[in-house]
Amino acid sequence: MKNKYSTIINKFAEIDIYSIIIIFSLITISLLSIYSATIYKTPSDSNDFIKQMVWVGIGIIIFIIVYSINKKLLLEYAIFIYLIGVALIILPFFTSGSTEATNRWVKLGFIQFQTAEYMKFFLIIILAKYFTETNISKYSFLYVLPPLIISLIPIGIVFAQPDLGTSIILLMIFGGMLFASGVRLYYIFLLIAPIITIFAAFNQTVFYIWGVVLAVVIFANQSNLLSFAGVFIGNILIGIITPFIWDRILPYQQQRILTLFNANLDPRGAGYQVIQSKIAIGSGGFWGKGYLNGTQTHLKFLPEQHTDFIFSVISEEFGFIVVFVILALFFTMFYRWYKMAFKNTDKFSAMLIIGGTTTLLFHVFINIGMTIGLLPVTGKPLPFISYGGSFLITCFGLAGLILNGNSD
């Protein structure tokens, strides 16, 4: 027992202190911003700042637990852990916590949590096990199929809840870990080609150009003519049927989809959030309007200001200078973590680090992208900064998983 405790103590002694400093710097910015964003809310919601402090405490406990777990246990029980994750994301469909035709939340008394958040852990662990132990050649397309199936199961379930944002994150976890495993880039191209084909199908010229590019890439990498024809014709058929499917969608549904990519098409409806967010960010200037002085924030023009659009609050009140600091903190953190992965000689540990880092990286990319109007609004919060218990616990857990992967 003494040796066990001494091992854990030694493990914490070697933890990457710079990562801890960065995380708690982000948490400090988060608490200041959440306080500002919620100080003038209704009395029933005015305790969000206190709630977030409680979630920070719980998150720290989760971090300690995940960091302390023996990685060999994660590898050994990865399949069992994955099955638990799948069961958890199915659970909301059978609980009474679903509202507004969604099945995302599980309610336990006064506590509710989003189980899809925790699927990110389970998917990273099972994919890390596969890429560590598989005997299938990286130069065979069969190498891609098992992790693809493993990923599509939770992606499909989460998408049906419906939760497009988390589905995209799970897909990014698969893509990032697949790329890092050393797979042929051509196989990744085959996976994303149908998505590109769908978008290209809306413009005849672009579709023709894409068809030529598709044929050249496939021909250069596919020696079997039958396989070449199958992949090429399959993509072309997807492009041909896309306009027919689009024409059968109701006009208001088309409008919603188009507004995702151009907020100005519905400035008082679906595009309202993005427009107000861009106003808040732009009005902050270099130095900001000052703490607690954001007009877009405190006059309630900015919806979801303490959750998905917290970046807009920070930009308005603290200006570009603090935004730059936040981006620098994220860049430094992700750089350190990817560097840890590439230097790690244990493949399972390296894949855990890559999976966790990729998850948080895409959260940052998607959140900031949607707040400045470059990406559709998918409801993905900003790591360690946005308000929310389930997501904050996920962030701390992922940090624990990453730094655990870096430990001996």
Secondary structure, 3 states (H helix, E strand, C coil): CHHHHHHHHHHHHCCCHHHHHHHHHHHHHHHHHHHHHHCCCCHHHCCHHHHHHHHHHHHHHHHHHHHHCCHHHHHHCHHHHHHHHHHHHHHHHHCCCCCCCCCCEEEECCEEEECHHHHHHHHHHHHHHHHHHCCCCCCCHHHCHHHHHHHHHHHHHHHCCCCHHHHHHHHHHHHHHHHHCCCCHHHHHHHHHHHHHHHHCCCHHHHHHHHHHHHHHHHHHCCCHHHHHHHHHHHHHHHHHHHHHHHCCCHHHHHHHHHHHCHHHCCCCCCHHHHHHHHHHHHHCCCCCCCCCCHHHHCCCCCCCCCCCHHHHHHHHHHHHHHHHHHHHHHHHHHHHHHHHHHCCCHHHHHHHHHHHHHHHHHHHHHHHHHCCCCCCCCCCCCCCCCCHHHHHHHHHHHHHHHHHHCC
